Amino acid sequence: MAKQLGGIDLNDFLAAEQLELPNRYAKVFRSFQAAYQRVDTKNESKKLRWIKTIELKKQKGVTVTQISKALNIDVGNINAYLKHGEIDRLSLEKATKIMKYLYSL
């Protein structure tokens, strides 16, 4: 793909601060850039939720089992997520659900 972009690595191309593109191409490029970086963005969001959730869990004194029963989420997945930081074990939606639950207590 670098050859098709004139020797530019795709990641370098996407990281470019200012690209001189005509408006009709800029819109398409921004859409492509958002889709290409979506996984990284989602993982960063889950990581931030994990950090806040750990903090809330300590403050509230809630156990993994209590969270699992209240939200009907597999206790093993919650445990791996909270204790070991395995953010890939839960979806962004479930990570958000856990964080909101802890806020509500």
Secondary structure, 3 states (H helix, E strand, C coil): CCCCCCCCCHHHHHHCCCCCCCHHHHHHHHHHHHHHCHHHHHHHHHHHHHHHHHHHHHHHCCCHHHHHHHHCCCHHHHHHHHHHCCHHHCCHHHHHHHHHHHHHC
